[in-house]
Amino acid sequence: MRSDIESTREKLAQTLDAIEDKLNVPKQARHLVDRARDAFDKLNKENPVVVYATAGAVVLAAGGLVAWRLVRR
């Protein structure tokens, strides 16, 4: 019986640790940033042209939005 109680306590502790980990917003944000950085690095190594083309498209879109906003004034 005692071993069952200890086993249940350990499972509960693991569950609470998992819940705490999921609810830790700064830790989850760091994890997301790390995953995005890894994906970017992998893409940049495999096909850097796609990365530079995407960056150029983002810059052009941002410039277009700024120009559109200035014209609308």
Secondary structure as the mmCIF struct_conf table of DSSP 4:
data_model
#
loop_
_struct_conf.conf_type_id
_struct_conf.id
_struct_conf.beg_label_comp_id
_struct_conf.beg_label_asym_id
_struct_conf.beg_label_seq_id
_struct_conf.end_label_comp_id
_struct_conf.end_label_asym_id
_struct_conf.end_label_seq_id
HELX_RH_AL_P HELX_RH_AL_P1 ARG A 2 LEU A 23
HELX_RH_AL_P HELX_RH_AL_P2 VAL A 25 GLU A 46
HELX_RH_AL_P HELX_RH_AL_P3 PRO A 48 ARG A 72
#
